Amino acid sequence: MSHASHGYSQIGVNKDVNEDAYLIDAELGLFVVCDGVGGNVGGDEAAQLACRTIHDHLVNNRAELDKLAEQMDRDSAIKLLANAVRVANTRVHNRSKEEDSRKGMACTVVAVMTFKKHAVVAHAGDSRAYLIRRGEVVQLTEDHTALNYQLKTGQISAAEAKEMTGKKSPIIRALGHKEFLEIDTLFLELMSGDKFILASDGVCGAFNDGELLKYTDNLSEDQIPEHMVALAKERGSHDDCTAMILTIESVGAENDANLAQKVEVLRKIPLFHSLNYKEVVKILNIAEVRKYDEKDLMIKEGGTDANLYVLLSGEAEVVKKGDALATMRAGDFFGEMSLLDKAPRSADVRVTRKARALVVDRTKLVNLLTIEPAMGLKVVWMIARVLNLRLRNTSDELSFFKESIPDASESIPSLTEADLALLGEDDDLEYKLES
């Protein structure tokens, strides 16, 4: 993988020191932006100390980084960057207790760690990371502010929150505030041409998604950070302003095609129609790609596996009691009802042409939706809509079937006494004779 990166920072209006800090180590694959919180004494020190500590921790664990670059393990990669941020939190927190003048020092943090074909994002506070991919802007981080918390918990409406855009809101999670820091993390597969924008809150509030696209499309990458900061200042930002861009230049055509296909097929599944790009990425994180040879059994009738399957390539046949019911091709999905209950499978699914499938495990999905309630609500709502549609279709089919069958009293004549005599006296059948 090759990439290019550039950063720029400028002190705020009427300030003595710049409390933002950023770090780029392209060779290590580490990119960090920190912002001293709320004008607290020592905010600049907190931001600089956090950047250095995260960097030092990863340098000291270089062997683990190299190992992950060769053989990726999602959980290990997330843990490595998260631990670096936690170590930084401890150092800043301890430093804040050493002198009264440093009491309360803290900073936000947003960090991206890249590997050959993957990246990990770690975040606390209101500095942001954006991903720009194929003309789409995705905010990868969520502001840990009182305003955003009120919005998420329904205390204010989206319209009310929009009216407060640009106004300062208290940070409710930051590096150094407490002994233990809760960190948001996200694991991503990379695609050639991906652009990451990292920025402090002094810059973030000045841009909408369309403007970010315009900047990245029309300016050279070394100009983008400085222009973003300059425009933020023009639009009234008095805060310290920092912006950074990281461009993934090449990951490989095959990798790009595979990732694009996985995202596309997941977004076509009705259960996931309401999810945004970031949420689809989280589904991808719990999914795995499995390969099947011809005649392999993907699902066994009566089996109790609880997976959703999405065919990426090849073909499979749904078979029940020896009868072929349907042919599944690339883009088709099946097994989704197992996400709702653990009832035995109602049919076999056998591969008829060598196949690859994206497999989502029920337990992993339930765990994800439990810790992401807003995402869970979207999926449950779509499940309800899908079941409602199926119920309506079934009712229509039953009504049509009923209407197509003549009334029994009109089409089946009753037996006469002569007919009954022909059946023999020993038959146990009872008939209602015509009167």
Summary of the structure (lengths in Angstrom):
residues: 435
radius of gyration: 29.7
end to end distance: 90.4
largest distance: 113.6
contacts: 1358
relative contact order: 0.10
helix: 41%
strand: 27%
